[in-house]
Amino acid sequence: MPQIFSRYDKFFEKFAHLEQEKESRRATALKQYLSNGAVIRVSEKANDWPVLIYPTPSKIERDVAGMNETRRLLQSRHSDWKRKYSEAQRYDFTQNLKKFKEKLYWQHVYRIATDKDYRQDAETVKLPAHLVSDPRWKPMVKMFVKDLEYRKQLTETVKTSIVYKKDKKVAKFADDLKTFRIEEAGKKIKELEEKLQNIDASIHACDEIMKWAKQ
């Protein structure tokens, strides 16, 4: 009488005579196949592996096709996160190259060289002039370079505000954001690599299960 199994251990409890087969490629494939929530239906065969009734070869082919599509999507996401990780790591280097093309950066350099008061204020707030090509920071740098009232207000805020008590650096958020992006991208890459490894193992398992189904 055909029997249904969803657990690897229960299968080998039933077919104890296959104990010596637990290290075989078929047994390894069966363990992987069932670990993904699949079920099998078999019919006993004396002193041998039972006959596999379900999944059928056509069912396995459909499953593999679906897994290959999922793998393609995961691989695409993995590539995207690898790109984001690389961009986050290169952020400072990239910004330090881009700044040389910005007129505003050279205005800042000139003020540093010729205006002692400006230089002291820039040093106090640790002005992120190297981020001048980043749209998130350019407006602040521009105001600092061109607006004396804004510059003095920002300098005083950095000196006295509790927000800057531990780190007198107006662009600390940029550093924190870069760190977050690197960590987040690294986490996503690891998660996707684990999923890809599992789906590769599942596809390989289906190849072995297919051989069993065709016997």
N, C-alpha and C positions, 0 to 999 in steps of 0.2 A: 504493500500500500504506500503511495507517495507520501512524503513528509516534508513539512516546511520548516526552515531554519532561518533565524535572524541573528543568531549568536554563534560565534566561532567555537566557543568552549562546549556548547550544547551539541554541536555537530560531532565533535570528536568524542564526546561522552557516548553518543549513540553508535558511532563507528569506531569503537575502541581498537579494532584490528588495524586501523590506519595510524596508530600512534607513531610508528616509525617514519611516517610520511610528513610529520609536522614541520620538518625543515625543508620540505620539497618546494619547488617553485609554485606548484598548484596550491599548496596549503597556505603559503605566504600571500598568494594572490587572493585566496578566499578570505583570509583575515582582513586584508585591506578592503575588499569588496563589501563585506558585511559591516565593517566599521563605519561606512558611509550611510548606514540606514537601509541598505538593500536586503532583500530576502532571496533565498533559493528554495527550489522544490526539487526533491530528488526521489529516486526509486532505488531500493536496495539491490545490490548485486553481490553475490556471495564472494567473500575473500578479496574484494577489490573496491575501488572507488565506486560509489553509487552512480547511477545514470542521472545526469543533470537534465531535468525536464524544463525548469525555468531558472534563469532567464533563457530565452531562445536566442539563437544567433541574430535574428532581426532586432530583437530588443537590445542586445548588446551593441549592435552597430549604431542604433539610435542614441544610446547612452554615450558612446564614444564621440559621436558627432556633436552632441550637446556639450560634452566636456572640452572638446577641442575649441568650440566657440567661446566657452567660458575662459579657457586658457588664453585665447587671443585677446579678450577684453582685459584680463588680469595683466597680461604682458604689456599691454598699452598703458595701463595705469601705473605699472611698475616703471616704465620708461619715463612717464611724466614726473613721477616723484623723484626719480634719479636726477632728472633735469633740475627740479626745484632744489634738491639737496646741493647739487653742484653750484647753482646760482647763489644760494645762501652762503656757501663756503667762500665763494669768490666775490662776495658783495663788496667788502672793503677794497680789495684789489681793483675791482672794476670801477668803483667810485673814485679811487685815487687816480685812475687814468682819465676818466671823463672830466674831472674838475679842470684840467688844463685847457679844455675847450670853452670854458665858461668865462665870459668877460667879468662877471661878478666876482669870481675867485681871484682874479688878478687885481681887482679893486681892493679886495680884502688884503692881499699880500702887500700892496702899496701902502695901505693904511697901517699895517703892522710895522712896516719899515720906517714910516715917517711920522707917525702919531703915537707918542708914548702913552697918552691917556687911553686911546683906542686899544693899543696892545695890551695894557693892563686889564681892561674890561674883557677883551677876548680871552685872555688867559684865565680870568676869574670864572667865566661861565663855560670855559672849554668849548668855545664855539666850534660846531661841526662843519667848518668851511669845506672840508674834504667831501661833504655830502651835497655840495651845492647843485649838482646835476640831478639829484633826487627831488621830484616834485613835492614830496612831503616835507622837505627841509629847506628848499630854496627860498620860500617866502620869509621864513624866519631869518635866514642868513642875510637876505636882501634888506630887511627892516633893520637888522643890527648894523649893517654897513652904512646905510643911508639915513637912518633916523636916529638922531642923538637922544631924543627923549625916550624912545623905545629901548635903546641900548642901555641907558642909565637905569631905566625901570627894571629891565631884565637882570642887569648886574646886581641891583639891590635885592631883587627877589631871590636870586641864587645865594646871596650872602646871608639873608635873614630868614628865609622860609624854612619851615620844618621839613618840607618836601625834599629839600636839598641838603638836609643836615648830614646824612651819611655819605652822599656822593654829589659834590657840587659840579654837576655835569648835565647841561640842558639836553644833551642827546643820549642820555642813558637809555631812553626808550628804544633808540635805534639799536643799541647793543643787545638789549633784552629781546627785541623782536628778531634780530638775526639769530640769537641763540635758540629762541623758541622755534624758528623755522627749520633750523638744522636738526633739532631734536625731534620735531614733529615729522619731518621728512624721513629721518632715520627710522622712526617707529613705523611709519607707513610702509617703507621699503621692506623692513623685516617681516611685517605682517603679510605682505603680498608675496614675498619669497617663500614663506611657510605655506601659503595657499597654493602657490605654483608647484612646490615640491609634493604636496598632497595630491594635486590633480594629476601630476605626472605619474605618481605611484598608482593612482586609480586607473589611469589609461593603460598602464602596463599590466595591472591586475586584470583588466577587462580582456586584454590580449590573451592572457592565460586561461581565463574563464571561457573565452570563445573556443579555445582548443578542446576544453572539456565538453562544452555544449555540442561540438561537432562529432564527438566520438559515438 
